[in-house]
Amino acid sequence: MKVLIVYWSGTGNTEAMAQAAAQGVQAAGGEAELLPVAAAPAGLDGDVILMGCPAMGSEELEESEFEPWFAQVLPALAGKRVGLFGSYDWGDGEWMRAWQARVQEAGGIMIADGLICNNAPDARALAACEALGAAAARA
């Protein structure tokens, strides 16, 4: 199973989550392709797509790199298995609920509810990211 993991990280928190998800994919026998959004292709080459982006502004996706890429690939999510993750510093996760709704409205199939952690991921959050990666490898 090939799992494409695309993320944007300003502080390293979401990058750490992405790396933990990739470890989970590999531990479950899958192939993980881990890319920062700036290097991500416009096409979605993977059996499962994991995307990571922190909450920015008033609980929104990062607007200069991630949001434009996501808007471009959104139509291609129809029928794809998708997982979402990201960190936040304030709010209650509204950005993740809105992001998940956009994926589902486009026809994406969520493999799990969006995974969030407050600020830097602790051991529990990293374990949850590894479990998300493992679930993606088995999806």
C-alpha positions in Angstrom: 0.0 0.0 0.0 1.4 3.4 -1.0 0.6 6.3 1.3 1.3 9.8 0.2 1.8 12.2 3.2 1.7 15.9 2.3 2.2 18.5 5.1 2.9 22.1 5.8 4.7 23.0 9.1 5.8 26.4 10.3 7.2 25.4 13.7 8.0 21.7 13.2 5.0 20.4 15.1 3.0 19.2 12.1 6.3 17.9 10.5 6.9 15.8 13.6 3.3 14.4 13.3 3.9 13.7 9.6 7.1 11.8 10.4 5.4 9.7 13.0 2.6 8.9 10.6 5.3 7.8 8.0 6.8 5.5 10.7 3.4 4.0 11.3 2.9 3.3 7.6 6.3 1.6 7.3 5.8 -0.4 10.6 2.5 -1.7 9.1 4.3 -2.8 5.9 3.3 0.1 3.7 5.3 2.5 1.6 5.3 6.1 2.8 6.1 9.1 0.6 6.6 12.1 2.8 6.6 15.5 1.1 6.3 19.1 2.3 3.5 20.8 0.4 6.0 22.9 -1.5 7.3 19.7 -3.1 4.0 18.0 -3.5 2.7 17.2 -7.0 -0.6 18.5 -8.3 -1.7 14.9 -8.8 -2.4 12.5 -5.9 -0.2 9.4 -6.5 -1.0 7.1 -3.6 -3.5 4.5 -2.5 -4.2 6.6 0.6 -3.5 10.4 1.1 -2.6 11.8 4.5 -2.5 15.5 4.8 -1.1 17.6 7.6 -1.6 21.3 8.3 -1.8 23.4 11.5 -4.5 25.8 12.3 -3.6 29.3 11.2 -5.2 32.7 11.7 -8.8 32.2 12.9 -8.6 28.4 12.6 -7.9 28.1 8.9 -5.5 26.1 6.7 -2.2 27.8 6.0 -3.1 30.2 3.2 0.0 30.9 1.1 1.1 27.3 0.3 -1.2 24.6 1.7 -4.6 26.1 1.0 -3.8 26.7 -2.7 -2.4 23.2 -3.1 -5.4 21.7 -1.3 -7.9 23.6 -3.4 -6.2 22.4 -6.5 -6.3 18.7 -5.5 -9.7 18.8 -3.8 -11.6 17.5 -6.9 -9.2 14.5 -7.2 -10.1 13.3 -3.7 -13.4 11.8 -4.9 -13.2 8.1 -4.0 -9.8 8.4 -2.4 -9.1 7.3 1.2 -7.9 10.3 3.2 -6.6 11.1 6.7 -6.0 14.5 8.2 -3.8 15.8 11.0 -2.4 19.0 12.4 -1.4 21.0 15.4 -3.1 24.1 16.9 -2.4 26.7 19.6 -5.9 28.1 20.2 -9.5 27.3 19.5 -11.2 24.0 19.7 -10.4 22.3 16.4 -12.9 24.1 14.2 -10.4 24.2 11.3 -10.1 20.4 11.4 -13.9 19.9 11.3 -14.2 22.3 8.4 -11.3 20.6 6.6 -12.8 17.2 7.1 -16.2 18.4 5.8 -14.5 19.8 2.7 -12.9 16.4 2.0 -16.1 14.5 2.5 -18.1 17.0 0.4 -15.6 16.4 -2.4 -16.2 12.6 -2.1 -13.1 11.7 -0.1 -13.4 8.8 2.2 -12.0 9.6 5.7 -10.1 6.6 7.2 -10.4 8.3 10.7 -11.5 11.5 12.2 -9.0 14.3 11.8 -6.2 14.1 14.3 -5.2 17.2 16.2 -2.8 18.1 19.0 -2.2 21.2 21.0 1.2 22.8 20.1 4.1 20.3 20.0 3.0 16.7 19.8 3.7 14.7 23.0 4.3 11.0 23.2 0.6 10.3 23.1 0.0 12.4 20.1 2.9 10.9 18.2 1.6 7.4 19.0 -1.8 8.5 17.6 0.0 9.7 14.4 1.8 6.4 14.1 -1.6 4.6 14.5 -3.1 6.8 11.8 -0.2 5.9 9.5 -0.7 2.2 10.3 -4.4 2.5 9.6 -3.6 4.2 6.2 -1.3 1.3 5.3 -4.1 -1.1 6.0 -6.9 0.9 4.4 
